[in-house]
């Protein structure tokens, strides 16, 4: 009597563990009674990356390994700011051109974002940033190592009519290696 019960218990555990070994996306899309339905539409590369299968099975990004870079310029390493394409970037002290200063309200943030869009349209080769600094929303453009480069773009900003309020500020910038 005990032997058949023990065999039945082992079989049930094997079936439940086999079911538990589904991928993360399969777990999300499982339909259970009383809960919502999730539909995932993604590329096979993203599927393999999320589920740690395929050619991305050996990448251990959570443990600090060098995996696939998202291209957002963020990294756990304080020296490395990230990669864009094949270029590696790092952070260092440099200069940015301040083209907008608002107050600490929603209108100030919206004004800074509007100036960011205008700056990106005028100078597509430069990065534009919206930040809250000293309780004021500001829009900064560029990542310059030398003050002379920042001054050059400051003059271009003034001549293009981008903003009446143009200053150079010292800032931590993201520059290519």
C-alpha positions in Angstrom: 0.0 0.0 0.0 2.8 2.4 0.8 4.8 1.6 -2.3 2.1 2.6 -4.9 1.4 5.8 -2.9 5.1 6.7 -2.9 5.3 6.1 -6.6 2.2 8.2 -7.2 3.7 11.0 -5.1 7.0 10.9 -7.1 5.1 11.1 -10.4 3.0 14.1 -9.2 6.2 15.9 -8.2 7.8 15.2 -11.5 4.8 16.6 -13.4 4.6 19.7 -11.2 8.3 20.4 -11.6 8.1 19.9 -15.4 5.3 22.5 -15.4 7.3 24.9 -13.2 10.2 24.8 -15.7 8.3 27.0 -18.3 9.9 30.2 -19.6 9.2 33.6 -18.1 7.1 34.7 -21.0 5.1 31.5 -20.9 4.5 32.1 -17.2 3.2 35.6 -18.0 0.9 34.4 -20.8 -0.6 31.4 -18.8 -4.3 31.9 -18.5 -5.8 31.2 -15.1 -9.4 31.5 -14.1 -10.2 34.9 -12.5 -7.2 36.7 -13.8 -6.5 38.9 -16.8 -4.9 37.8 -20.1 -1.4 38.9 -21.2 -0.4 38.9 -24.9 3.3 39.4 -25.7 4.4 40.4 -29.2 8.2 40.4 -29.5 11.1 39.5 -31.7 12.7 36.1 -31.2 15.9 37.7 -30.1 14.1 39.5 -27.3 12.3 36.3 -26.4 15.7 34.5 -26.1 17.2 37.4 -24.1 14.2 37.6 -21.6 14.0 33.9 -21.1 17.8 33.3 -21.0 17.6 30.8 -23.9 19.2 30.5 -27.3 22.5 32.3 -27.9 21.8 34.6 -24.9 21.6 31.6 -22.4 25.1 32.2 -21.0 24.8 35.9 -20.3 24.6 36.8 -16.7 23.8 40.5 -16.6 22.3 40.5 -13.1 25.7 39.4 -11.7 27.5 42.3 -13.4 28.6 40.4 -16.5 29.1 42.2 -19.7 25.9 41.3 -21.5 23.9 43.0 -24.2 24.0 46.8 -23.8 20.7 48.5 -24.0 22.3 51.6 -25.5 20.8 53.9 -23.0 24.2 54.9 -21.7 23.8 53.5 -18.2 26.1 51.0 -16.6 26.9 49.7 -13.2 30.6 50.7 -13.7 31.1 54.3 -12.5 33.7 55.0 -15.2 31.8 53.6 -18.1 28.7 55.5 -19.2 27.7 52.9 -21.8 28.1 52.2 -25.5 26.3 53.5 -28.5 26.9 51.3 -31.5 30.5 50.3 -31.2 31.7 53.5 -29.4 32.3 53.3 -25.7 31.5 56.4 -23.6 32.6 57.5 -20.1 31.7 60.4 -17.8 34.1 63.2 -17.0 34.0 66.8 -16.1 33.3 69.1 -19.0 30.9 71.7 -20.3 27.3 72.0 -21.4 25.4 75.0 -22.9 22.4 76.0 -20.8 19.6 77.3 -23.1 16.6 77.4 -20.7 15.9 78.0 -17.0 12.4 77.7 -15.6 11.0 77.5 -12.2 10.0 74.5 -10.1 6.5 74.1 -11.5 4.9 72.0 -14.2 5.1 74.9 -16.6 8.8 75.2 -16.0 9.3 71.5 -16.8 7.1 71.8 -19.9 9.1 74.8 -21.0 12.3 72.9 -20.6 11.0 70.0 -22.6 9.8 72.3 -25.3 13.3 73.8 -25.5 14.8 70.4 -25.6 12.7 69.4 -28.7 13.6 72.8 -30.3 17.3 72.3 -29.5 17.3 68.7 -31.0 15.7 70.0 -34.1 18.2 72.9 -34.5 21.3 70.9 -33.5 20.6 67.2 -34.2 24.3 66.3 -33.6 24.1 67.3 -29.9 22.4 65.7 -27.0 19.8 67.7 -25.1 19.0 67.2 -21.4 16.2 68.3 -19.1 17.2 68.4 -15.5 16.0 69.7 -12.2 18.9 71.7 -10.7 18.7 73.9 -7.6 14.9 73.8 -7.7 14.8 75.0 -11.3 14.0 73.1 -14.5 16.9 73.6 -17.0 17.6 72.5 -20.6 21.2 71.8 -21.4 22.8 70.8 -24.7 26.0 69.2 -25.7 28.8 67.2 -24.1 31.9 69.2 -24.5 35.4 68.4 -23.1 36.8 71.9 -23.8 35.2 75.2 -23.0 36.1 76.6 -26.5 33.8 74.0 -28.1 31.0 75.0 -25.8 31.6 78.7 -26.6 31.4 77.9 -30.3 28.0 76.3 -29.9 26.9 79.1 -27.5 27.5 81.6 -30.3 25.7 79.3 -32.8 22.7 79.1 -30.3 22.6 82.9 -30.1 22.9 83.5 -33.8 20.2 80.9 -34.7 17.7 82.5 -32.3 17.3 79.3 -30.3 17.3 81.1 -27.0 18.0 84.5 -25.5 19.2 82.9 -22.3 22.5 81.1 -23.2 25.2 80.3 -20.7 28.0 77.8 -20.4 28.1 75.6 -17.2 30.5 73.1 -15.9 28.9 69.7 -15.7 29.6 65.9 -15.7 29.4 65.0 -19.4 29.3 61.7 -21.3 32.1 61.6 -23.9 33.5 58.9 -26.2 36.7 57.1 -25.2 
